[in-house]
Structure formats: structure tokens, C-alpha cells
Amino acid sequence: MKTANTLKDTIYQKIMNGILSLEYKPNDILTERELIEKYGCSKSPVRDALVTLCNEHVLISHPRYGYEVVRLTQEDVKYILEYRLLLESALLGSSYASIGPPEIDELIRLDALCRKTLDENMWTHWEANTKFHLTLASYQGNPFTIRQLESAMLTLKRAYAQFYLNTWTTSNPNNDVRYHETLIKGLKNHDKDLCMSALRDDLTDFAV
């Protein structure tokens, strides 16, 4: 039997998946009653999941009315990417000197996976690209910054769905990993300026 917390997490993920699949579109209103009926559970886990999503700025609570799915704007994306550039540049600058052949080999493997998944599906590709950036950031060794980056990437994932889900195809994907190879080249050649330039180009390539 699932605990209340496990059930809350399950409902949370179902709602989030609905947002990512555009089953729940930006500005849609969700109600506790509809979700209770849909997922066949009691009020408590649904309400707990909704509160968590509000705290994460995924939903907006409108008392006695419902919960509105937040619409991300181009300005929101701009601010998140600016934050990512500041954070990831600082992490790369701090860890650059300690990144050696084993770490570079792992980035090469992840870059190959990013390119391969362009021919598969959008979310498989997104997860591969996320893994590349989280791995690069992890070489600095600060777990707190990784959690912050994960949070930013999750928000961008919602933006990715909102802007690309209905247009992204394997025959015409959004090639948002074209600068990985240059970044890796910079690491191999101990060219810090090239690494930083490639990271900046990569993070400004999220066109909406």
C-alpha cells in the first residue's frame, strides 16, 4: 500500500507529465475535484501535490476557483538562460584546470548520446542534453549548485514543451547541441577562452 507521501509524489509527477505533454496547457485551470476523480484518490495527496507545484511556480493558486498552469514567456526563458550562463560559467571557470582525460571522455560519450537522440524523440534528447550540462557542472564538486542547475533545467523543460512540442520532429529537430564539440575541443586543448565562448553560444542557442 502506498504511503501518503508516495501517493502525493505520484500525483505530482502525473500532473507535471500532463503539463509537459500539453495535456494541461498554459493558463488552463486545474481543480482538486477533477484531479481526484481522474486519479482515483483522496483529496490530501492531490492538494499536497498542487501546493508543491505552486511553491515551484508551476501553478498559481486562485482560491475557490482552481490552479492555473503558468505560461512561460520569452522573457522568462531569457532570465533563466542568463542565470544558467552565470552559474555554469562560474563552475566551468572554477573546475577547468582539474578536468582531465577521464572527464573529457565522459563528455564525449554524452555528446554522442545527445546527437544520437536527435533522431529519437524530444524528451530523450532533452534528458541527454541535461545530463551533459549537469555532468560538466558536477566537476566543480559543489552539490548545492547542481541542485540549483537542476531546478533551472526543469523550468526550461516546461518552456521546451510549450515552445517546441508541437513542432519538434526527428526529421527537423532543434539542434541545440551544436556547440558541445567546440567546448570539448577547448577542454582538450586547454583553451579556456574557447570553452567559455562555446558554453555561451550553447546557452544562447535556445531560440523561442
Disulfide bonds with the S-S distance in Angstrom:
none
